[in-house]
Amino acid sequence: MSFYDVIISRRSIRQFKAEHIPREDLERMINAARLAPSAANLQPLEFVVVENKKICEKIFPCLKWAAYIAPEGNPKIGQEPTAYIIVLVNNEIRDKGFEWDSGAGVENILLTAWEKGIGSCWLISVDKKRVRTILNIPRHLKIDSVIALGYPAEKPLVKEYLDSVKYWKDKSLQFYVPKRKLRDILHFNSFK
């Protein structure tokens, strides 16, 4: 698959197969995040990778999934993520303006995962207090977000955006994601 194909085929996955992700693939994702652009090259991001099944089971209830269609968008029993990456910001390095670093680093993780056939879902609705306690995260590290990972047990489809950005599932539980048309967002040489 070409890099462009990796980008345009990646979708958030919320149903996973119960298959272990090799540690070298998880390390590769973090390395890709480490090399992402960083504002002023301050590199405030740090990561906790959770691959232990018992710890994954503790993290799972700390997350909220697919708000537009909850609870139908939640992973079903037996289809929970098999790993998580907790994205942290070192407040001693940068305490504001880190969102660009997070976005660039997380996108590198998502694309690196998908290149290996590993699905992901970037979650920002997180019980950060509980996650901090479960993982013993020091206070100088802000929990930015959580990336859920696993081999996909679903294949979301892109649909043309009509009147709403809300994703949905049909009666057969096929997941659909509306996206704006290229011609509606692209402007050459001036805004028309």
N, C-alpha and C positions, 0 to 999 in steps of 0.2 A: 504494500500500500504506500503511495506517495505521501509526503508530509502534508500536502494540501488535502488529500483524501482523509488522513487522520483527523485534521481539523474539522472538515465539513461533516464527517460521519459521527463525531463524538456527541453523545447526549448524556444527560444525567441518568444514572441507573439507580433504581430503588428496590430491585428484586435481584438477589444474588444466589449463585450456586454455592454449596457448602464445600468449596475447594480452597485449600491453603495457597497463599501467594508466596512464592519463593522470596527469601530475605534479600537476595541480590537484586530482585526487581524493585523492592521497597527502597533499598539503598540508592538504586539508580534514579528513582523519582526524587529523592531528597537531593541528590547531586544536581539534577536538572534545576531544582528550585534554588539551590545555592548559587548557581551560575546565572540566574535571571537578573535583569536590570534592577538596580537599586538606587533610589534617589540619593544623590551626593555620595554614592557608593558606601553608605554607612552599614549596610547589611545587618539590619536589626532582627531578622527572622531566625527562629530556632524551631525545632520540630521534635515531637514525641511520636514515635511509631508504635502502635499497639497491634500486636499480632497474636498475643496470648489469648486463647479462647475464653478463659474465665474473666480476664480484664475486658475483653470485647463485650462480654455479656453485661458487665457493669456500666460500660460507656453507652450502650444502646438506649437505655431508658432516659438518658440525658439529652436526647436529640429529638427534634420535631421535623417531620417530613412532609413535603408536598401539601402545603397549607390549603391550596385551592381545592383539593379533593380529599382532605383528611376525613376519615382514617384510611380510605381506600388506597391512598398513595404510600402508606407505611409498608415497610418490608413485612411479608407474611412470616409466620413461624416457620423456621427452617430455611428462610431466604434472607437472613440478616447478613450484614457485611462480615467479612472474615478478617478485616484489618481496618485500622483507622490511622490517619495522620492528624495530629493536633498541631495547628499552626500557631506559633507563639511569637510575640513581639517583645524584644528585650527593651524595656522602658529606660534602662540606663544608657542605651545607645540612641534610641529615638522614642519620644513619647507622644508625638503627633505627626501627621503627614506620612504615616507608615502604610496607609491603605494602598498606595501604588505598588509598594514592595510586595505586599500580600497578594494583590491581584496578579502581578507578574509571576511570582513564585508559584502560586496555586495553579495558574494556567499551565505552567511548565509541568507540574505534577500531573494534572489531568490528561495532558496530551501524551506524556511519557507512559502513563498507565495504559491509555487506550491503544498506543502503538503495540503494546504487549497483549492486547485483548482483555485488559482489566478494566472493568467498569468503575465509575466513581460518581459520587454526589457530594458537592460542596455545600456544607451546612453552616448557617450562621445563627440559627435558632437553637442555642445550646445552653444547657444549665451549667454555666461556667464554674459556679461555686462547687458543684458536685464533681465535675471533671477535675478541677484543681485538687480537691481532696483525694480522689481516687488515684491520681497520678503523682501526688506529692509535688506539684508545680510550685516553685518559689514565687513570692509576691512580686518580684521585679519583672516577671514575665507575664504579659497580658495574653489571655487566650483570645485569639482573633477569630478562629473558625475551626471546623473539623471536616476532614475529608473522609468519607466512607468509601471503602474499597472492596471489590470482590469480582469474581467472574460473572458476567451478566446472565440473569435468568429471564430477561425481558429485552425487547427491542423497541424503544420508543421511536415513533415516526414523526417527521416534520410535516406540518400542515401549513398551508398558506394562512397568514394572519388576515382575519376579516374584520371583526369588531371587538375582539377581546384578546388579551395576552394570556388568559387563563388556560392552562393545560387541562386535559380531561382523559378519561378512560371510557371506552364504549362498552356495550353489554358483554363483549367477549374479553374484556379487560385489556384490550390493546390501548397503550398509552400514546397520546398525541400531544405534540408541542407546537403551538402556533409561532411562526417567525414572520417578521416583516419582509416584504419583497425588496430585493436589491434596488429596483428602480425607485422605490419610495424613500430610500435613505442615501443614495449616491448622487453627488452633485459635482460636476466637473467645472472648474474655472470660476464659478460663481454660484451662489445659491439661487435656484429658480424654482 
